Amino acid sequence: MFGLSKNALWAFGVHILTASGAFFAFLALVAAAEFRFPEMFLWMGVALLVDGVDGPLARKLEVKKWWPYWSGEILDAVIDYFTYVMLPAFALYQSGLMGRYASFACAAVIVVTSAIYYADTRMKSRDYGFIGFPVTWNMVVFTLFIVSPGPIFSVVIVIASAVLTFVPVIFVHPVRVKVWRTATMAVFVTWCISGAIAIWYELDAPFVVDAVIMTTSIYLFCIGFALQMMGKLN
C-alpha cells in the first residue's frame, strides 16, 4: 500500500476497524468458554460498538471508491454472523440457561435459521430496515441472561424470534431507518447504557436496570412492526 494517498490509507483503516471485531469476538469466545459471561458480554458490546461506527465511517471516507475489490459488506457479514449468532448460541449452550438439552436445541435453531437468513438477498427494506428478525441474537440472549424469564418462556422467545426470521415483518435499524430515528436511537442508547451497568454488576443489577433493559428491548423488537402497520415503513 506504499505510494497510496492519505485518503486511501484512511479508507483502508475502516476495513481494519471492521476486522478488529473478529478479535473482540474471539476474546468473547474465550470468556464464554471459561464461563466468564459478564466479560463475554463486555467484549460483545465492544464488537457491537465497532459494528455501529464502521458503516458510517466507510460511507464518509468513500471506502468503495478507494478499495473496490475489498468488500466491506462481505467482511461485515462474516464478523456479524460470528458475533451476532455463533457467540450468543454458544453462550446459551454453555450456560445451560434453559436446561442442558433445551439450551443445546435452541442454539442449534439459532445457528441454522440465521445462516439461511444471511443468504437471503431480500433482507433489506426500501427504508433500510430489515425484513424478518435480523438475527440480532446477541441482544436477545443478553436480555435473557439479564431478565431470566425462566426456561419455558426463554424457549418460547427463541423459537418465536427464529420463526420471525422468515416472516415479512420489518425490524428497524436504529441508525439507518429515518422514521422515528431520534426516538429509536434514544431508546437504543438507553439499552446500551443499561446493559453496561448490568455488566458492571456482573449481570446481577438492581431491578430498575433489568426493567429498563426489558422495556427498551420490547420497543426495539416491536417498533418496526408497529411503524409497518401504520404505513410509515415499507
Buried (B, 14 or more C-beta within 10 A) or exposed (E): EEEEEEEBEBBBEBBEBBBBBBBBBBBBBEBBEEEBBBBBBBBBBBBBEBBEEBBEBBEEBBBBEBBEEBBBEEBBBBBBBBBBBBBBBBBBBBBEBBBEEBBBBBBEBBBEBBEEBBEEEEBBBEBBBBBBBBBBBBBBBBBBBBBBBEBEEBBEBBBEBBEBBBEEBBBBBBBBBEBBBEEBEBBBEBBBBBBBBBBEBEBEBEEEBBEBBBBBBEBBBEBBBBBBEEEBBE
